[in-house]
């Protein structure tokens, strides 16, 4: 049996995070954790080494999703990072581009959008 793709969800809106977790689990993904802050995202990524990180740009606490992604990569964690954001503003997209993400999905999103982004990111 093929091992499920492991996913870390980094999202500061609890309802959104829980919905994503449920939909990903229903689709056969292994959700290894939920984080609402950059610090927690780095901690969970280091502890779980997920295949994919779904990263919101705006997070609670200090630091945003790009800060978290840089810190995760600085630790040598090779997880694919897909930004899931509600902002298409040029300054937000420029900030995201600094990390050279494996994908960007814009909110509101569907499970098929996320699934497609995950599969594309893992092809690299």
Phi and psi restraints in degrees (range 20) as a CNS / XPLOR table:
assign (resid 1 and name C) (resid 2 and name N)
       (resid 2 and name CA) (resid 2 and name C) 1.0 -72.2 20.0 2
assign (resid 2 and name N) (resid 2 and name CA)
       (resid 2 and name C) (resid 3 and name N) 1.0 137.4 20.0 2
assign (resid 2 and name C) (resid 3 and name N)
       (resid 3 and name CA) (resid 3 and name C) 1.0 -73.4 20.0 2
assign (resid 3 and name N) (resid 3 and name CA)
       (resid 3 and name C) (resid 4 and name N) 1.0 139.5 20.0 2
assign (resid 3 and name C) (resid 4 and name N)
       (resid 4 and name CA) (resid 4 and name C) 1.0 -66.4 20.0 2
assign (resid 4 and name N) (resid 4 and name CA)
       (resid 4 and name C) (resid 5 and name N) 1.0 148.1 20.0 2
assign (resid 4 and name C) (resid 5 and name N)
       (resid 5 and name CA) (resid 5 and name C) 1.0 -71.9 20.0 2
assign (resid 5 and name N) (resid 5 and name CA)
       (resid 5 and name C) (resid 6 and name N) 1.0 127.9 20.0 2
assign (resid 5 and name C) (resid 6 and name N)
       (resid 6 and name CA) (resid 6 and name C) 1.0 -89.1 20.0 2
assign (resid 6 and name N) (resid 6 and name CA)
       (resid 6 and name C) (resid 7 and name N) 1.0 137.6 20.0 2
assign (resid 6 and name C) (resid 7 and name N)
       (resid 7 and name CA) (resid 7 and name C) 1.0 -132.7 20.0 2
assign (resid 7 and name N) (resid 7 and name CA)
       (resid 7 and name C) (resid 8 and name N) 1.0 134.1 20.0 2
assign (resid 7 and name C) (resid 8 and name N)
       (resid 8 and name CA) (resid 8 and name C) 1.0 -106.0 20.0 2
assign (resid 8 and name N) (resid 8 and name CA)
       (resid 8 and name C) (resid 9 and name N) 1.0 129.2 20.0 2
assign (resid 8 and name C) (resid 9 and name N)
       (resid 9 and name CA) (resid 9 and name C) 1.0 -102.0 20.0 2
assign (resid 9 and name N) (resid 9 and name CA)
       (resid 9 and name C) (resid 10 and name N) 1.0 121.8 20.0 2
assign (resid 9 and name C) (resid 10 and name N)
       (resid 10 and name CA) (resid 10 and name C) 1.0 -115.5 20.0 2
assign (resid 10 and name N) (resid 10 and name CA)
       (resid 10 and name C) (resid 11 and name N) 1.0 103.5 20.0 2
assign (resid 10 and name C) (resid 11 and name N)
       (resid 11 and name CA) (resid 11 and name C) 1.0 -152.9 20.0 2
assign (resid 11 and name N) (resid 11 and name CA)
       (resid 11 and name C) (resid 12 and name N) 1.0 128.1 20.0 2
assign (resid 11 and name C) (resid 12 and name N)
       (resid 12 and name CA) (resid 12 and name C) 1.0 -85.7 20.0 2
assign (resid 12 and name N) (resid 12 and name CA)
       (resid 12 and name C) (resid 13 and name N) 1.0 -12.5 20.0 2
assign (resid 12 and name C) (resid 13 and name N)
       (resid 13 and name CA) (resid 13 and name C) 1.0 -93.8 20.0 2
assign (resid 13 and name N) (resid 13 and name CA)
       (resid 13 and name C) (resid 14 and name N) 1.0 112.4 20.0 2
assign (resid 13 and name C) (resid 14 and name N)
       (resid 14 and name CA) (resid 14 and name C) 1.0 -55.4 20.0 2
assign (resid 14 and name N) (resid 14 and name CA)
       (resid 14 and name C) (resid 15 and name N) 1.0 -47.3 20.0 2
assign (resid 14 and name C) (resid 15 and name N)
       (resid 15 and name CA) (resid 15 and name C) 1.0 -62.9 20.0 2
assign (resid 15 and name N) (resid 15 and name CA)
       (resid 15 and name C) (resid 16 and name N) 1.0 -42.0 20.0 2
assign (resid 15 and name C) (resid 16 and name N)
       (resid 16 and name CA) (resid 16 and name C) 1.0 -62.8 20.0 2
assign (resid 16 and name N) (resid 16 and name CA)
       (resid 16 and name C) (resid 17 and name N) 1.0 -45.3 20.0 2
assign (resid 16 and name C) (resid 17 and name N)
       (resid 17 and name CA) (resid 17 and name C) 1.0 -61.4 20.0 2
assign (resid 17 and name N) (resid 17 and name CA)
       (resid 17 and name C) (resid 18 and name N) 1.0 -44.6 20.0 2
assign (resid 17 and name C) (resid 18 and name N)
       (resid 18 and name CA) (resid 18 and name C) 1.0 -66.5 20.0 2
assign (resid 18 and name N) (resid 18 and name CA)
       (resid 18 and name C) (resid 19 and name N) 1.0 -38.8 20.0 2
assign (resid 18 and name C) (resid 19 and name N)
       (resid 19 and name CA) (resid 19 and name C) 1.0 -64.2 20.0 2
assign (resid 19 and name N) (resid 19 and name CA)
       (resid 19 and name C) (resid 20 and name N) 1.0 -45.6 20.0 2
assign (resid 19 and name C) (resid 20 and name N)
       (resid 20 and name CA) (resid 20 and name C) 1.0 -60.7 20.0 2
assign (resid 20 and name N) (resid 20 and name CA)
       (resid 20 and name C) (resid 21 and name N) 1.0 -43.6 20.0 2
assign (resid 20 and name C) (resid 21 and name N)
       (resid 21 and name CA) (resid 21 and name C) 1.0 -59.2 20.0 2
assign (resid 21 and name N) (resid 21 and name CA)
       (resid 21 and name C) (resid 22 and name N) 1.0 -47.1 20.0 2
assign (resid 21 and name C) (resid 22 and name N)
       (resid 22 and name CA) (resid 22 and name C) 1.0 -63.2 20.0 2
assign (resid 22 and name N) (resid 22 and name CA)
       (resid 22 and name C) (resid 23 and name N) 1.0 -45.8 20.0 2
assign (resid 22 and name C) (resid 23 and name N)
       (resid 23 and name CA) (resid 23 and name C) 1.0 -67.6 20.0 2
assign (resid 23 and name N) (resid 23 and name CA)
       (resid 23 and name C) (resid 24 and name N) 1.0 -39.1 20.0 2
assign (resid 23 and name C) (resid 24 and name N)
       (resid 24 and name CA) (resid 24 and name C) 1.0 -65.8 20.0 2
assign (resid 24 and name N) (resid 24 and name CA)
       (resid 24 and name C) (resid 25 and name N) 1.0 -43.3 20.0 2
assign (resid 24 and name C) (resid 25 and name N)
       (resid 25 and name CA) (resid 25 and name C) 1.0 -62.2 20.0 2
assign (resid 25 and name N) (resid 25 and name CA)
       (resid 25 and name C) (resid 26 and name N) 1.0 -42.9 20.0 2
assign (resid 25 and name C) (resid 26 and name N)
       (resid 26 and name CA) (resid 26 and name C) 1.0 -62.0 20.0 2
assign (resid 26 and name N) (resid 26 and name CA)
       (resid 26 and name C) (resid 27 and name N) 1.0 -30.3 20.0 2
assign (resid 26 and name C) (resid 27 and name N)
       (resid 27 and name CA) (resid 27 and name C) 1.0 -85.3 20.0 2
assign (resid 27 and name N) (resid 27 and name CA)
       (resid 27 and name C) (resid 28 and name N) 1.0 0.3 20.0 2
assign (resid 27 and name C) (resid 28 and name N)
       (resid 28 and name CA) (resid 28 and name C) 1.0 97.3 20.0 2
assign (resid 28 and name N) (resid 28 and name CA)
       (resid 28 and name C) (resid 29 and name N) 1.0 5.7 20.0 2
assign (resid 28 and name C) (resid 29 and name N)
       (resid 29 and name CA) (resid 29 and name C) 1.0 -83.6 20.0 2
assign (resid 29 and name N) (resid 29 and name CA)
       (resid 29 and name C) (resid 30 and name N) 1.0 154.1 20.0 2
assign (resid 29 and name C) (resid 30 and name N)
       (resid 30 and name CA) (resid 30 and name C) 1.0 -100.6 20.0 2
assign (resid 30 and name N) (resid 30 and name CA)
       (resid 30 and name C) (resid 31 and name N) 1.0 102.1 20.0 2
assign (resid 30 and name C) (resid 31 and name N)
       (resid 31 and name CA) (resid 31 and name C) 1.0 -81.6 20.0 2
assign (resid 31 and name N) (resid 31 and name CA)
       (resid 31 and name C) (resid 32 and name N) 1.0 115.1 20.0 2
assign (resid 31 and name C) (resid 32 and name N)
       (resid 32 and name CA) (resid 32 and name C) 1.0 -93.3 20.0 2
assign (resid 32 and name N) (resid 32 and name CA)
       (resid 32 and name C) (resid 33 and name N) 1.0 -6.5 20.0 2
assign (resid 32 and name C) (resid 33 and name N)
       (resid 33 and name CA) (resid 33 and name C) 1.0 170.3 20.0 2
assign (resid 33 and name N) (resid 33 and name CA)
       (resid 33 and name C) (resid 34 and name N) 1.0 164.6 20.0 2
assign (resid 33 and name C) (resid 34 and name N)
       (resid 34 and name CA) (resid 34 and name C) 1.0 -125.6 20.0 2
assign (resid 34 and name N) (resid 34 and name CA)
       (resid 34 and name C) (resid 35 and name N) 1.0 135.1 20.0 2
assign (resid 34 and name C) (resid 35 and name N)
       (resid 35 and name CA) (resid 35 and name C) 1.0 -133.3 20.0 2
assign (resid 35 and name N) (resid 35 and name CA)
       (resid 35 and name C) (resid 36 and name N) 1.0 141.2 20.0 2
assign (resid 35 and name C) (resid 36 and name N)
       (resid 36 and name CA) (resid 36 and name C) 1.0 -111.1 20.0 2
assign (resid 36 and name N) (resid 36 and name CA)
       (resid 36 and name C) (resid 37 and name N) 1.0 -7.4 20.0 2
assign (resid 36 and name C) (resid 37 and name N)
       (resid 37 and name CA) (resid 37 and name C) 1.0 -128.7 20.0 2
assign (resid 37 and name N) (resid 37 and name CA)
       (resid 37 and name C) (resid 38 and name N) 1.0 160.1 20.0 2
assign (resid 37 and name C) (resid 38 and name N)
       (resid 38 and name CA) (resid 38 and name C) 1.0 -62.2 20.0 2
assign (resid 38 and name N) (resid 38 and name CA)
       (resid 38 and name C) (resid 39 and name N) 1.0 -43.1 20.0 2
assign (resid 38 and name C) (resid 39 and name N)
       (resid 39 and name CA) (resid 39 and name C) 1.0 -60.0 20.0 2
assign (resid 39 and name N) (resid 39 and name CA)
       (resid 39 and name C) (resid 40 and name N) 1.0 -45.3 20.0 2
assign (resid 39 and name C) (resid 40 and name N)
       (resid 40 and name CA) (resid 40 and name C) 1.0 -67.4 20.0 2
assign (resid 40 and name N) (resid 40 and name CA)
       (resid 40 and name C) (resid 41 and name N) 1.0 -35.7 20.0 2
assign (resid 40 and name C) (resid 41 and name N)
       (resid 41 and name CA) (resid 41 and name C) 1.0 -61.3 20.0 2
assign (resid 41 and name N) (resid 41 and name CA)
       (resid 41 and name C) (resid 42 and name N) 1.0 -44.8 20.0 2
assign (resid 41 and name C) (resid 42 and name N)
       (resid 42 and name CA) (resid 42 and name C) 1.0 -64.1 20.0 2
assign (resid 42 and name N) (resid 42 and name CA)
       (resid 42 and name C) (resid 43 and name N) 1.0 -43.6 20.0 2
assign (resid 42 and name C) (resid 43 and name N)
       (resid 43 and name CA) (resid 43 and name C) 1.0 -61.1 20.0 2
assign (resid 43 and name N) (resid 43 and name CA)
       (resid 43 and name C) (resid 44 and name N) 1.0 -47.7 20.0 2
assign (resid 43 and name C) (resid 44 and name N)
       (resid 44 and name CA) (resid 44 and name C) 1.0 -69.4 20.0 2
assign (resid 44 and name N) (resid 44 and name CA)
       (resid 44 and name C) (resid 45 and name N) 1.0 -36.8 20.0 2
assign (resid 44 and name C) (resid 45 and name N)
       (resid 45 and name CA) (resid 45 and name C) 1.0 -64.4 20.0 2
assign (resid 45 and name N) (resid 45 and name CA)
       (resid 45 and name C) (resid 46 and name N) 1.0 -41.9 20.0 2
assign (resid 45 and name C) (resid 46 and name N)
       (resid 46 and name CA) (resid 46 and name C) 1.0 -66.0 20.0 2
assign (resid 46 and name N) (resid 46 and name CA)
       (resid 46 and name C) (resid 47 and name N) 1.0 -38.2 20.0 2
assign (resid 46 and name C) (resid 47 and name N)
       (resid 47 and name CA) (resid 47 and name C) 1.0 -78.3 20.0 2
assign (resid 47 and name N) (resid 47 and name CA)
       (resid 47 and name C) (resid 48 and name N) 1.0 -27.9 20.0 2
assign (resid 47 and name C) (resid 48 and name N)
       (resid 48 and name CA) (resid 48 and name C) 1.0 -112.6 20.0 2
assign (resid 48 and name N) (resid 48 and name CA)
       (resid 48 and name C) (resid 49 and name N) 1.0 -19.8 20.0 2
assign (resid 48 and name C) (resid 49 and name N)
       (resid 49 and name CA) (resid 49 and name C) 1.0 44.7 20.0 2
assign (resid 49 and name N) (resid 49 and name CA)
       (resid 49 and name C) (resid 50 and name N) 1.0 61.2 20.0 2
assign (resid 49 and name C) (resid 50 and name N)
       (resid 50 and name CA) (resid 50 and name C) 1.0 -68.8 20.0 2
assign (resid 50 and name N) (resid 50 and name CA)
       (resid 50 and name C) (resid 51 and name N) 1.0 158.0 20.0 2
assign (resid 50 and name C) (resid 51 and name N)
       (resid 51 and name CA) (resid 51 and name C) 1.0 -67.1 20.0 2
assign (resid 51 and name N) (resid 51 and name CA)
       (resid 51 and name C) (resid 52 and name N) 1.0 -38.8 20.0 2
assign (resid 51 and name C) (resid 52 and name N)
       (resid 52 and name CA) (resid 52 and name C) 1.0 -137.2 20.0 2
assign (resid 52 and name N) (resid 52 and name CA)
       (resid 52 and name C) (resid 53 and name N) 1.0 142.4 20.0 2
assign (resid 52 and name C) (resid 53 and name N)
       (resid 53 and name CA) (resid 53 and name C) 1.0 -119.1 20.0 2
assign (resid 53 and name N) (resid 53 and name CA)
       (resid 53 and name C) (resid 54 and name N) 1.0 121.1 20.0 2
assign (resid 53 and name C) (resid 54 and name N)
       (resid 54 and name CA) (resid 54 and name C) 1.0 -91.2 20.0 2
assign (resid 54 and name N) (resid 54 and name CA)
       (resid 54 and name C) (resid 55 and name N) 1.0 111.1 20.0 2
assign (resid 54 and name C) (resid 55 and name N)
       (resid 55 and name CA) (resid 55 and name C) 1.0 -115.2 20.0 2
assign (resid 55 and name N) (resid 55 and name CA)
       (resid 55 and name C) (resid 56 and name N) 1.0 117.0 20.0 2
assign (resid 55 and name C) (resid 56 and name N)
       (resid 56 and name CA) (resid 56 and name C) 1.0 -74.2 20.0 2
assign (resid 56 and name N) (resid 56 and name CA)
       (resid 56 and name C) (resid 57 and name N) 1.0 150.0 20.0 2
assign (resid 56 and name C) (resid 57 and name N)
       (resid 57 and name CA) (resid 57 and name C) 1.0 -75.6 20.0 2
assign (resid 57 and name N) (resid 57 and name CA)
       (resid 57 and name C) (resid 58 and name N) 1.0 -49.9 20.0 2
assign (resid 57 and name C) (resid 58 and name N)
       (resid 58 and name CA) (resid 58 and name C) 1.0 -92.9 20.0 2
assign (resid 58 and name N) (resid 58 and name CA)
       (resid 58 and name C) (resid 59 and name N) 1.0 125.2 20.0 2
assign (resid 58 and name C) (resid 59 and name N)
       (resid 59 and name CA) (resid 59 and name C) 1.0 -126.7 20.0 2
assign (resid 59 and name N) (resid 59 and name CA)
       (resid 59 and name C) (resid 60 and name N) 1.0 165.1 20.0 2
assign (resid 59 and name C) (resid 60 and name N)
       (resid 60 and name CA) (resid 60 and name C) 1.0 -72.4 20.0 2
assign (resid 60 and name N) (resid 60 and name CA)
       (resid 60 and name C) (resid 61 and name N) 1.0 158.9 20.0 2
assign (resid 60 and name C) (resid 61 and name N)
       (resid 61 and name CA) (resid 61 and name C) 1.0 75.4 20.0 2
assign (resid 61 and name N) (resid 61 and name CA)
       (resid 61 and name C) (resid 62 and name N) 1.0 -161.2 20.0 2
assign (resid 61 and name C) (resid 62 and name N)
       (resid 62 and name CA) (resid 62 and name C) 1.0 -87.8 20.0 2
assign (resid 62 and name N) (resid 62 and name CA)
       (resid 62 and name C) (resid 63 and name N) 1.0 144.1 20.0 2
assign (resid 62 and name C) (resid 63 and name N)
       (resid 63 and name CA) (resid 63 and name C) 1.0 88.9 20.0 2
assign (resid 63 and name N) (resid 63 and name CA)
       (resid 63 and name C) (resid 64 and name N) 1.0 148.8 20.0 2
assign (resid 63 and name C) (resid 64 and name N)
       (resid 64 and name CA) (resid 64 and name C) 1.0 -113.2 20.0 2
assign (resid 64 and name N) (resid 64 and name CA)
       (resid 64 and name C) (resid 65 and name N) 1.0 -172.2 20.0 2
assign (resid 64 and name C) (resid 65 and name N)
       (resid 65 and name CA) (resid 65 and name C) 1.0 -63.2 20.0 2
assign (resid 65 and name N) (resid 65 and name CA)
       (resid 65 and name C) (resid 66 and name N) 1.0 -32.7 20.0 2
assign (resid 65 and name C) (resid 66 and name N)
       (resid 66 and name CA) (resid 66 and name C) 1.0 -68.7 20.0 2
assign (resid 66 and name N) (resid 66 and name CA)
       (resid 66 and name C) (resid 67 and name N) 1.0 -41.9 20.0 2
assign (resid 66 and name C) (resid 67 and name N)
       (resid 67 and name CA) (resid 67 and name C) 1.0 -57.3 20.0 2
assign (resid 67 and name N) (resid 67 and name CA)
       (resid 67 and name C) (resid 68 and name N) 1.0 -45.4 20.0 2
assign (resid 67 and name C) (resid 68 and name N)
       (resid 68 and name CA) (resid 68 and name C) 1.0 -62.3 20.0 2
assign (resid 68 and name N) (resid 68 and name CA)
       (resid 68 and name C) (resid 69 and name N) 1.0 -43.7 20.0 2
assign (resid 68 and name C) (resid 69 and name N)
       (resid 69 and name CA) (resid 69 and name C) 1.0 -62.2 20.0 2
assign (resid 69 and name N) (resid 69 and name CA)
       (resid 69 and name C) (resid 70 and name N) 1.0 -44.0 20.0 2
assign (resid 69 and name C) (resid 70 and name N)
       (resid 70 and name CA) (resid 70 and name C) 1.0 -60.0 20.0 2
assign (resid 70 and name N) (resid 70 and name CA)
       (resid 70 and name C) (resid 71 and name N) 1.0 -44.7 20.0 2
assign (resid 70 and name C) (resid 71 and name N)
       (resid 71 and name CA) (resid 71 and name C) 1.0 -65.0 20.0 2
assign (resid 71 and name N) (resid 71 and name CA)
       (resid 71 and name C) (resid 72 and name N) 1.0 -38.8 20.0 2
assign (resid 71 and name C) (resid 72 and name N)
       (resid 72 and name CA) (resid 72 and name C) 1.0 -63.5 20.0 2
assign (resid 72 and name N) (resid 72 and name CA)
       (resid 72 and name C) (resid 73 and name N) 1.0 -46.9 20.0 2
assign (resid 72 and name C) (resid 73 and name N)
       (resid 73 and name CA) (resid 73 and name C) 1.0 -65.6 20.0 2
assign (resid 73 and name N) (resid 73 and name CA)
       (resid 73 and name C) (resid 74 and name N) 1.0 -35.7 20.0 2
assign (resid 73 and name C) (resid 74 and name N)
       (resid 74 and name CA) (resid 74 and name C) 1.0 -61.9 20.0 2
assign (resid 74 and name N) (resid 74 and name CA)
       (resid 74 and name C) (resid 75 and name N) 1.0 -24.7 20.0 2
assign (resid 74 and name C) (resid 75 and name N)
       (resid 75 and name CA) (resid 75 and name C) 1.0 -84.9 20.0 2
assign (resid 75 and name N) (resid 75 and name CA)
       (resid 75 and name C) (resid 76 and name N) 1.0 1.7 20.0 2
assign (resid 75 and name C) (resid 76 and name N)
       (resid 76 and name CA) (resid 76 and name C) 1.0 81.5 20.0 2
assign (resid 76 and name N) (resid 76 and name CA)
       (resid 76 and name C) (resid 77 and name N) 1.0 13.9 20.0 2
assign (resid 76 and name C) (resid 77 and name N)
       (resid 77 and name CA) (resid 77 and name C) 1.0 -81.2 20.0 2
assign (resid 77 and name N) (resid 77 and name CA)
       (resid 77 and name C) (resid 78 and name N) 1.0 124.8 20.0 2
assign (resid 77 and name C) (resid 78 and name N)
       (resid 78 and name CA) (resid 78 and name C) 1.0 -96.0 20.0 2
assign (resid 78 and name N) (resid 78 and name CA)
       (resid 78 and name C) (resid 79 and name N) 1.0 18.7 20.0 2
assign (resid 78 and name C) (resid 79 and name N)
       (resid 79 and name CA) (resid 79 and name C) 1.0 -59.8 20.0 2
assign (resid 79 and name N) (resid 79 and name CA)
       (resid 79 and name C) (resid 80 and name N) 1.0 141.9 20.0 2
assign (resid 79 and name C) (resid 80 and name N)
       (resid 80 and name CA) (resid 80 and name C) 1.0 -70.4 20.0 2
assign (resid 80 and name N) (resid 80 and name CA)
       (resid 80 and name C) (resid 81 and name N) 1.0 135.6 20.0 2
assign (resid 80 and name C) (resid 81 and name N)
       (resid 81 and name CA) (resid 81 and name C) 1.0 -113.0 20.0 2
assign (resid 81 and name N) (resid 81 and name CA)
       (resid 81 and name C) (resid 82 and name N) 1.0 122.5 20.0 2
assign (resid 81 and name C) (resid 82 and name N)
       (resid 82 and name CA) (resid 82 and name C) 1.0 -116.8 20.0 2
assign (resid 82 and name N) (resid 82 and name CA)
       (resid 82 and name C) (resid 83 and name N) 1.0 119.6 20.0 2
assign (resid 82 and name C) (resid 83 and name N)
       (resid 83 and name CA) (resid 83 and name C) 1.0 -81.7 20.0 2
assign (resid 83 and name N) (resid 83 and name CA)
       (resid 83 and name C) (resid 84 and name N) 1.0 132.9 20.0 2
assign (resid 83 and name C) (resid 84 and name N)
       (resid 84 and name CA) (resid 84 and name C) 1.0 -117.5 20.0 2
assign (resid 84 and name N) (resid 84 and name CA)
       (resid 84 and name C) (resid 85 and name N) 1.0 108.9 20.0 2
assign (resid 84 and name C) (resid 85 and name N)
       (resid 85 and name CA) (resid 85 and name C) 1.0 -137.3 20.0 2
assign (resid 85 and name N) (resid 85 and name CA)
       (resid 85 and name C) (resid 86 and name N) 1.0 152.0 20.0 2
assign (resid 85 and name C) (resid 86 and name N)
       (resid 86 and name CA) (resid 86 and name C) 1.0 -94.8 20.0 2
assign (resid 86 and name N) (resid 86 and name CA)
       (resid 86 and name C) (resid 87 and name N) 1.0 0.1 20.0 2
assign (resid 86 and name C) (resid 87 and name N)
       (resid 87 and name CA) (resid 87 and name C) 1.0 -110.3 20.0 2
assign (resid 87 and name N) (resid 87 and name CA)
       (resid 87 and name C) (resid 88 and name N) 1.0 123.3 20.0 2
assign (resid 87 and name C) (resid 88 and name N)
       (resid 88 and name CA) (resid 88 and name C) 1.0 -108.5 20.0 2
assign (resid 88 and name N) (resid 88 and name CA)
       (resid 88 and name C) (resid 89 and name N) 1.0 16.2 20.0 2
assign (resid 88 and name C) (resid 89 and name N)
       (resid 89 and name CA) (resid 89 and name C) 1.0 -65.2 20.0 2
assign (resid 89 and name N) (resid 89 and name CA)
       (resid 89 and name C) (resid 90 and name N) 1.0 140.7 20.0 2
assign (resid 89 and name C) (resid 90 and name N)
       (resid 90 and name CA) (resid 90 and name C) 1.0 -53.8 20.0 2
assign (resid 90 and name N) (resid 90 and name CA)
       (resid 90 and name C) (resid 91 and name N) 1.0 -39.7 20.0 2
assign (resid 90 and name C) (resid 91 and name N)
       (resid 91 and name CA) (resid 91 and name C) 1.0 -68.0 20.0 2
assign (resid 91 and name N) (resid 91 and name CA)
       (resid 91 and name C) (resid 92 and name N) 1.0 -33.7 20.0 2
assign (resid 91 and name C) (resid 92 and name N)
       (resid 92 and name CA) (resid 92 and name C) 1.0 -69.2 20.0 2
assign (resid 92 and name N) (resid 92 and name CA)
       (resid 92 and name C) (resid 93 and name N) 1.0 -43.7 20.0 2
assign (resid 92 and name C) (resid 93 and name N)
       (resid 93 and name CA) (resid 93 and name C) 1.0 -66.4 20.0 2
assign (resid 93 and name N) (resid 93 and name CA)
       (resid 93 and name C) (resid 94 and name N) 1.0 -36.2 20.0 2
assign (resid 93 and name C) (resid 94 and name N)
       (resid 94 and name CA) (resid 94 and name C) 1.0 -65.5 20.0 2
assign (resid 94 and name N) (resid 94 and name CA)
       (resid 94 and name C) (resid 95 and name N) 1.0 -39.1 20.0 2
assign (resid 94 and name C) (resid 95 and name N)
       (resid 95 and name CA) (resid 95 and name C) 1.0 -63.9 20.0 2
assign (resid 95 and name N) (resid 95 and name CA)
       (resid 95 and name C) (resid 96 and name N) 1.0 -46.1 20.0 2
assign (resid 95 and name C) (resid 96 and name N)
       (resid 96 and name CA) (resid 96 and name C) 1.0 -61.4 20.0 2
assign (resid 96 and name N) (resid 96 and name CA)
       (resid 96 and name C) (resid 97 and name N) 1.0 -42.4 20.0 2
assign (resid 96 and name C) (resid 97 and name N)
       (resid 97 and name CA) (resid 97 and name C) 1.0 -60.8 20.0 2
assign (resid 97 and name N) (resid 97 and name CA)
       (resid 97 and name C) (resid 98 and name N) 1.0 -23.9 20.0 2
assign (resid 97 and name C) (resid 98 and name N)
       (resid 98 and name CA) (resid 98 and name C) 1.0 -58.3 20.0 2
assign (resid 98 and name N) (resid 98 and name CA)
       (resid 98 and name C) (resid 99 and name N) 1.0 -28.7 20.0 2
assign (resid 98 and name C) (resid 99 and name N)
       (resid 99 and name CA) (resid 99 and name C) 1.0 -88.3 20.0 2
assign (resid 99 and name N) (resid 99 and name CA)
       (resid 99 and name C) (resid 100 and name N) 1.0 -8.3 20.0 2
assign (resid 99 and name C) (resid 100 and name N)
       (resid 100 and name CA) (resid 100 and name C) 1.0 53.1 20.0 2
assign (resid 100 and name N) (resid 100 and name CA)
       (resid 100 and name C) (resid 101 and name N) 1.0 61.7 20.0 2
assign (resid 100 and name C) (resid 101 and name N)
       (resid 101 and name CA) (resid 101 and name C) 1.0 -66.7 20.0 2
assign (resid 101 and name N) (resid 101 and name CA)
       (resid 101 and name C) (resid 102 and name N) 1.0 162.0 20.0 2
assign (resid 101 and name C) (resid 102 and name N)
       (resid 102 and name CA) (resid 102 and name C) 1.0 -83.4 20.0 2
assign (resid 102 and name N) (resid 102 and name CA)
       (resid 102 and name C) (resid 103 and name N) 1.0 -5.7 20.0 2
assign (resid 102 and name C) (resid 103 and name N)
       (resid 103 and name CA) (resid 103 and name C) 1.0 175.0 20.0 2
assign (resid 103 and name N) (resid 103 and name CA)
       (resid 103 and name C) (resid 104 and name N) 1.0 162.1 20.0 2
assign (resid 103 and name C) (resid 104 and name N)
       (resid 104 and name CA) (resid 104 and name C) 1.0 -136.1 20.0 2
assign (resid 104 and name N) (resid 104 and name CA)
       (resid 104 and name C) (resid 105 and name N) 1.0 131.6 20.0 2
assign (resid 104 and name C) (resid 105 and name N)
       (resid 105 and name CA) (resid 105 and name C) 1.0 -123.7 20.0 2
assign (resid 105 and name N) (resid 105 and name CA)
       (resid 105 and name C) (resid 106 and name N) 1.0 131.5 20.0 2
assign (resid 105 and name C) (resid 106 and name N)
       (resid 106 and name CA) (resid 106 and name C) 1.0 -96.8 20.0 2
assign (resid 106 and name N) (resid 106 and name CA)
       (resid 106 and name C) (resid 107 and name N) 1.0 136.3 20.0 2
assign (resid 106 and name C) (resid 107 and name N)
       (resid 107 and name CA) (resid 107 and name C) 1.0 -79.2 20.0 2
assign (resid 107 and name N) (resid 107 and name CA)
       (resid 107 and name C) (resid 108 and name N) 1.0 148.7 20.0 2
assign (resid 107 and name C) (resid 108 and name N)
       (resid 108 and name CA) (resid 108 and name C) 1.0 -70.7 20.0 2
assign (resid 108 and name N) (resid 108 and name CA)
       (resid 108 and name C) (resid 109 and name N) 1.0 146.8 20.0 2
assign (resid 108 and name C) (resid 109 and name N)
       (resid 109 and name CA) (resid 109 and name C) 1.0 -124.7 20.0 2
assign (resid 109 and name N) (resid 109 and name CA)
       (resid 109 and name C) (resid 110 and name N) 1.0 167.6 20.0 2
assign (resid 109 and name C) (resid 110 and name N)
       (resid 110 and name CA) (resid 110 and name C) 1.0 -120.2 20.0 2
assign (resid 110 and name N) (resid 110 and name CA)
       (resid 110 and name C) (resid 111 and name N) 1.0 164.7 20.0 2
assign (resid 110 and name C) (resid 111 and name N)
       (resid 111 and name CA) (resid 111 and name C) 1.0 -62.4 20.0 2
assign (resid 111 and name N) (resid 111 and name CA)
       (resid 111 and name C) (resid 112 and name N) 1.0 -34.7 20.0 2
assign (resid 111 and name C) (resid 112 and name N)
       (resid 112 and name CA) (resid 112 and name C) 1.0 -66.6 20.0 2
assign (resid 112 and name N) (resid 112 and name CA)
       (resid 112 and name C) (resid 113 and name N) 1.0 -35.6 20.0 2
assign (resid 112 and name C) (resid 113 and name N)
       (resid 113 and name CA) (resid 113 and name C) 1.0 -61.8 20.0 2
assign (resid 113 and name N) (resid 113 and name CA)
       (resid 113 and name C) (resid 114 and name N) 1.0 -45.9 20.0 2
assign (resid 113 and name C) (resid 114 and name N)
       (resid 114 and name CA) (resid 114 and name C) 1.0 -67.4 20.0 2
assign (resid 114 and name N) (resid 114 and name CA)
       (resid 114 and name C) (resid 115 and name N) 1.0 -45.5 20.0 2
assign (resid 114 and name C) (resid 115 and name N)
       (resid 115 and name CA) (resid 115 and name C) 1.0 -58.7 20.0 2
assign (resid 115 and name N) (resid 115 and name CA)
       (resid 115 and name C) (resid 116 and name N) 1.0 -44.9 20.0 2
assign (resid 115 and name C) (resid 116 and name N)
       (resid 116 and name CA) (resid 116 and name C) 1.0 -62.4 20.0 2
assign (resid 116 and name N) (resid 116 and name CA)
       (resid 116 and name C) (resid 117 and name N) 1.0 -43.2 20.0 2
assign (resid 116 and name C) (resid 117 and name N)
       (resid 117 and name CA) (resid 117 and name C) 1.0 -64.1 20.0 2
assign (resid 117 and name N) (resid 117 and name CA)
       (resid 117 and name C) (resid 118 and name N) 1.0 -41.0 20.0 2
assign (resid 117 and name C) (resid 118 and name N)
       (resid 118 and name CA) (resid 118 and name C) 1.0 -63.3 20.0 2
assign (resid 118 and name N) (resid 118 and name CA)
       (resid 118 and name C) (resid 119 and name N) 1.0 -49.3 20.0 2
assign (resid 118 and name C) (resid 119 and name N)
       (resid 119 and name CA) (resid 119 and name C) 1.0 -62.3 20.0 2
assign (resid 119 and name N) (resid 119 and name CA)
       (resid 119 and name C) (resid 120 and name N) 1.0 -40.2 20.0 2
assign (resid 119 and name C) (resid 120 and name N)
       (resid 120 and name CA) (resid 120 and name C) 1.0 -65.8 20.0 2
assign (resid 120 and name N) (resid 120 and name CA)
       (resid 120 and name C) (resid 121 and name N) 1.0 -43.5 20.0 2
assign (resid 120 and name C) (resid 121 and name N)
       (resid 121 and name CA) (resid 121 and name C) 1.0 -62.6 20.0 2
assign (resid 121 and name N) (resid 121 and name CA)
       (resid 121 and name C) (resid 122 and name N) 1.0 -36.2 20.0 2
assign (resid 121 and name C) (resid 122 and name N)
       (resid 122 and name CA) (resid 122 and name C) 1.0 -82.1 20.0 2
assign (resid 122 and name N) (resid 122 and name CA)
       (resid 122 and name C) (resid 123 and name N) 1.0 -7.8 20.0 2
assign (resid 122 and name C) (resid 123 and name N)
       (resid 123 and name CA) (resid 123 and name C) 1.0 -75.2 20.0 2
assign (resid 123 and name N) (resid 123 and name CA)
       (resid 123 and name C) (resid 124 and name N) 1.0 -21.7 20.0 2
